[in-house]
Each structure stands twice: as structure tokens, then as C-alpha cells.
């Protein structure tokens, strides 16, 4: 039922939240020797959410046939798409965090998260207005 109301935006919010945590961890460990920066692959998360039916140029079959599918609590399977980032210029201590790029990625993700959240809030308000007759 909620998939028909909110569409894929609930999954997008879960993905963006997961990515925010990963990027925050990268920033927090910028001075940790041998820390390897990581990120979540959006393309892999989208493929995981679409399932095996989505092929090259095919439609994304995102309809739920079972309440356990595409659970917003577990995200879109983003944990398995956690990848190491290859640095342009590795540090002498083995750390691969590029602070400038991490800040940019974090800011972009925060804007996307806020946009998705604003859309969902707008959708909830319109549903509430329809239900109360205003």
C-alpha cells in the first residue's frame, strides 16, 4: 500500500541515509592510518531494488508481491554494495580519504536526502488534506 503512495522515494531515503553514514565514517577517519575510504554504489543499489527482471533498457518491476520485499528498514541491500574508493593520490600513511571530495559527496547526498524528505512531506500533507477534506 505505501509503495503506491510513496513510490520508490522511501527506498531512496533509506539509501541516502545509509550513504550519509558511510561518508560520515570516511570524514571521521580522515586522519586514521591505513583507513580505506568507502562508498555505496547507487547503480548496484538500484539494480538490487529492481530485481533480476530488470535487464538492459527494461522496465523496473518495483511492485511488491510480498510484504518482505523492498523493506525500507533494511534499505535497498546497500550493505552488499559497499565499495572501496580508489584514491587519485594515496597518502603515505595508507589512508585513502580525500577530504575535499568527501565533503562534496556528503553535501550532494545531504541535498538529495533533504529533497527526498521534502517530497515525502509534501506527499503526506496532500494525503492528509484529502483525508480531512481541506
N, C-alpha and C positions, 0 to 999 in steps of 0.2 A: 504494500500500500504506500509506504513512504517513498519507494523508488519512483512511483508515478507522480508523486507530488514534488519531490526534490531532484529527481533525476540522478545524474552522476555527481552532483555537487557535494553530497555527503562523503563520497569516496575521495573526491578531490581535497576536501578539508582534512580528512584523515591522512592522506598522502602528504599534504603541505605541512601538517603538524609533525609528522614523522621526520620529514626533511629538515624542519626547523631544529629539531633535536640533534640531528646528525651534524648540521652546520654549526650549531652552538658548541658541540663537543669539539669540532675542529678548531674553532676560535679559542676555546678554553685551553686547548692543548698546544697552542702555537709555539710555546717555549719548551715543550717536553721532548727530550732527545728520543730519536727513533720513532716518534709518533707518525703514523701514516694517515693522511687526510682521506676521508671517505665521503661518498655522496650516494644519493639514491637515483637510479635511472628511471626517469619518467616514462620513457618508451617501454621499458620492461614492465613497469607497474601497470601501464595501460593495457599491454598485451595480457598480463595476468588477470586483470579485471575483465577483459573481453572474452577470455577463454580460448580454447583451441579452435573454435569455429571461425574466428576472425582470421581471414587469410589476406594475401596481398590484395589491397583495394576492396576487400569485402566489408560488409556491414558489421557493426559491433553488436553482437547479441547480448545486450545487458539486461534482459528481462530475468527476473528472479523466478525460478520454478520451485525453489526450496528455501525456507527462511534462513538456512545456514549459509547460503551463498552470498558473496559480496558483503560480508559483515563489516559494518563501519567500525566496530570495536577493534578488529584486527587489522584495519587498513586494507589496502589492496595487495596484500602479500609483499609489502615493501621490504621486509627484513631480508628476504632472499635476493633482492636486487641491490643490496648494499655493496657498492664497488669501491675499490681503492682508486684514488686520483693519482695520475702520473704528473709529477711536477715539471715545470719548464726548466727550473734550475734548482736541483736539490741542495739542501743546506749541508754543511759539513757534519752536523750532529745527526743526520739521517732523518730529520723532520721534513715532511713534505707539505706543510701548511703554508700557503701563500696568503697572508693576511688581507691584502687588498682585494684579491679575488674572492676570498671567503666573505668579506664584508659586503661586496657587491651581490654575491649569490644570496646571502642572508637577507639583504634588503629587498631584492627581487622577490624572494619567496615570501617575505612578510607582506609585501604589497599584494601578491597573488592570494595569500591567505585572507587578508582583510577584504579583498574584492569578493572572494567566495563567501565569506561570512556576511558581508553586506547584502549579497544577492539572496542568501538564505533567510536573513532577517526580513528583507523586503517581501519575500515569498510567504513567510509566516504571517506578516502583518496583513497581506492581502487575503490570505485564507481566513484569518481571524475576522477581518471586516466582512467577508462573505458570510461567515457563520453567524455573526451578530446582526447582520442586515444593515450595516452602516455604509 
